[in-house]
Amino acid sequence: MAILKKNAFSRRVPDLVTEELVAILSRRASFEFRQLFDVVHENLRARNAASGGEEMLRLRAYEKLQNLVARGAVKKTGKKYKGLPSALAAAIAPQNGHFPAAAAVTAAAK
Protein backbone atom coordinates (compact mmCIF):
# COMPACT_ATOMS: atom_id res chain seq x y z
CA MET A 1 0.00 0.00 0.00
CA ALA A 2 1.41 3.38 -0.99
CA ILE A 3 1.66 6.16 1.54
CA LEU A 4 0.82 9.58 0.17
CA LYS A 5 3.29 12.19 1.24
CA LYS A 6 2.86 15.88 0.65
CA ASN A 7 6.23 17.49 0.08
CA ALA A 8 5.10 20.82 -1.31
CA PHE A 9 4.63 23.78 0.97
CA SER A 10 1.41 25.55 0.11
CA ARG A 11 0.86 29.11 1.25
CA ARG A 12 -1.84 31.37 -0.07
CA VAL A 13 -0.48 34.84 -0.58
CA PRO A 14 -2.83 37.81 -0.42
CA ASP A 15 -4.08 38.66 -3.89
CA LEU A 16 -3.00 42.28 -4.30
CA VAL A 17 -4.68 42.76 -7.70
CA THR A 18 -8.08 41.74 -6.33
CA GLU A 19 -7.56 43.90 -3.24
CA GLU A 20 -6.87 46.94 -5.42
CA LEU A 21 -9.86 46.21 -7.68
CA VAL A 22 -12.16 45.91 -4.66
CA ALA A 23 -10.77 49.08 -3.07
CA ILE A 24 -11.32 51.08 -6.27
CA LEU A 25 -14.74 49.65 -7.11
CA SER A 26 -15.94 50.27 -3.54
CA ARG A 27 -15.94 54.01 -4.28
CA ARG A 28 -19.42 53.70 -5.85
CA ALA A 29 -18.26 55.05 -9.19
CA SER A 30 -18.35 53.25 -12.51
CA PHE A 31 -15.21 52.74 -14.57
CA GLU A 32 -14.29 51.47 -18.00
CA PHE A 33 -11.60 48.80 -17.88
CA ARG A 34 -8.85 51.08 -19.21
CA GLN A 35 -9.50 53.70 -16.51
CA LEU A 36 -9.77 51.03 -13.85
CA PHE A 37 -6.54 49.36 -14.90
CA ASP A 38 -4.66 52.67 -14.93
CA VAL A 39 -5.63 53.29 -11.30
CA VAL A 40 -4.84 49.68 -10.27
CA HIS A 41 -1.45 49.81 -12.01
CA GLU A 42 -0.58 53.16 -10.41
CA ASN A 43 -1.55 51.90 -6.93
CA LEU A 44 0.42 48.66 -7.32
CA ARG A 45 3.48 50.56 -8.55
CA ALA A 46 3.21 52.84 -5.51
CA ARG A 47 3.17 49.72 -3.29
CA ASN A 48 6.08 48.25 -5.29
CA ALA A 49 3.87 45.25 -6.13
CA ALA A 50 3.54 45.58 -9.91
CA SER A 51 5.79 42.79 -11.10
CA GLY A 52 5.72 40.69 -14.24
CA GLY A 53 5.24 43.47 -16.77
CA GLU A 54 2.33 45.73 -17.58
CA GLU A 55 0.67 43.45 -20.16
CA MET A 56 0.72 40.46 -17.83
CA LEU A 57 -0.72 42.61 -15.05
CA ARG A 58 -3.44 43.83 -17.44
CA LEU A 59 -4.42 40.23 -18.23
CA ARG A 60 -4.46 39.28 -14.54
CA ALA A 61 -6.54 42.33 -13.64
CA TYR A 62 -9.05 41.58 -16.41
CA GLU A 63 -9.34 37.97 -15.28
CA LYS A 64 -9.86 39.01 -11.64
CA LEU A 65 -12.46 41.58 -12.70
CA GLN A 66 -14.37 38.98 -14.72
CA ASN A 67 -14.31 36.65 -11.70
CA LEU A 68 -15.84 39.42 -9.57
CA VAL A 69 -18.51 39.96 -12.24
CA ALA A 70 -19.26 36.21 -12.30
CA ARG A 71 -19.60 36.16 -8.49
CA GLY A 72 -22.05 39.07 -8.62
CA ALA A 73 -19.80 41.51 -6.74
CA VAL A 74 -19.44 43.81 -9.75
CA LYS A 75 -22.13 44.85 -12.19
CA LYS A 76 -21.18 45.25 -15.85
CA THR A 77 -23.27 47.65 -17.93
CA GLY A 78 -22.00 47.90 -21.48
CA LYS A 79 -18.29 48.61 -21.06
CA LYS A 80 -18.61 50.09 -17.56
CA TYR A 81 -18.02 48.26 -14.30
CA LYS A 82 -19.57 49.26 -10.99
CA GLY A 83 -18.94 47.60 -7.64
CA LEU A 84 -21.71 46.46 -5.31
CA PRO A 85 -20.30 47.35 -1.84
CA SER A 86 -21.95 44.60 0.21
CA ALA A 87 -20.98 41.89 -2.28
CA LEU A 88 -17.44 43.26 -2.62
CA ALA A 89 -16.88 43.01 1.12
CA ALA A 90 -17.85 39.33 1.01
CA ALA A 91 -15.85 38.69 -2.18
CA ILE A 92 -12.54 39.49 -0.55
CA ALA A 93 -12.97 37.54 2.66
CA PRO A 94 -9.95 37.17 4.94
CA GLN A 95 -7.48 34.59 3.65
CA ASN A 96 -5.33 32.77 6.21
CA GLY A 97 -5.76 35.48 8.81
CA HIS A 98 -4.92 38.29 6.37
CA PHE A 99 -7.36 41.16 6.45
CA PRO A 100 -7.02 43.22 3.26
CA ALA A 101 -7.00 47.00 3.49
CA ALA A 102 -10.11 47.24 1.30
CA ALA A 103 -12.16 45.16 3.75
CA ALA A 104 -10.97 47.31 6.65
CA VAL A 105 -11.96 50.48 4.79
CA THR A 106 -15.39 49.05 3.93
CA ALA A 107 -15.95 47.93 7.53
CA ALA A 108 -14.91 51.34 8.86
CA ALA A 109 -17.30 53.12 6.49
CA LYS A 110 -20.33 51.27 7.94
N, C-alpha and C positions, 0 to 999 in steps of 0.2 A: 504494500500500500504506500502510495507516495504522500509525502508530507509537503503541504504547500507552505512556502516560506516567502514572506514579503520583504524584499531587500530594499525597495525604493522608499525614499523618504518623501512623503507627500505633505506639502504645506500650501494652503490656499493663501495667496497674497491678495491684499485689497485691490480691487479693480479700480484704478484711478480714472480711467476713461469714463466708466459708468458713473462714478462719483461726480465728476465734472459735469457730465450731461444732466444728471439729476439736479445738481446745484443750479445750473443755468435755467433748466426748464421749470424749476420751482418758482421762478420770478413772475409767473402768470402772464408772460408775454409769448407771442408766437414768433417762430423763427423759420427761415428757410434753411436748408442744410448747410449751404455755403457760409451763411452768417453764423450759424451755430458752431460749425467746425472752426471758424476763425477764432471765436471766443474760447473754445475748448483748447485749441492749439496754443493760444497765447497764455492761458492759465497753466497748462502743463509745462510750457517752457519756463514760466516764472517759478514753478515748483521744481524745476530741473528733472522732470519726469517724462519728457517727450523724447523717447528713444526709438530707434528703428526707422527713422526717416519719415518725412511728412506724408508721402503717399500711403505708406503702410499704416500710419496713424489714422489717415482719412478712411481707409477701408475698415479698420477696427472700430472707429467711431460710428460709421454707417451701420455696421453689423450690430453694435450695441444698441443703437437707436431703433433699429428694426425689431430687435428683441423686446425693447420697452413698448413699442407699438403693439407687438403681438400679445404681450401680457396685459395690455389695456391701461398702462400707466401713462402713455402719451397718445394724444389724439392727432391723427394726420388728416388735414383738410387740404386737398389739392397738393401743393408743394410745401405747405406750412405745417410745422409741428408745434403742438402746445401741450405742456405737461399738465396732468391732473394731480394736484398736490397730495391728496390722501393716498392715491395709488402709488405715487412716486416714493412716498415715505415707506410703504410696505415693500416696494420693489428693491430697495437697497437695504435690506435687513442686515443686522450685524453679522459679520462672518468671523468665526473663531475669536470672538471677544473684541473685534475691531469695530468701533463705532465711527462711521464716516462723518466727515465734517458737514455734509449736506443734511444728514439725518439730525444732527445736533441743531443746525440752523432751523430746520423745519419744526423740530420739537420746541425750540425756544420761541418761535413765532406764534405758537398756539396758546 
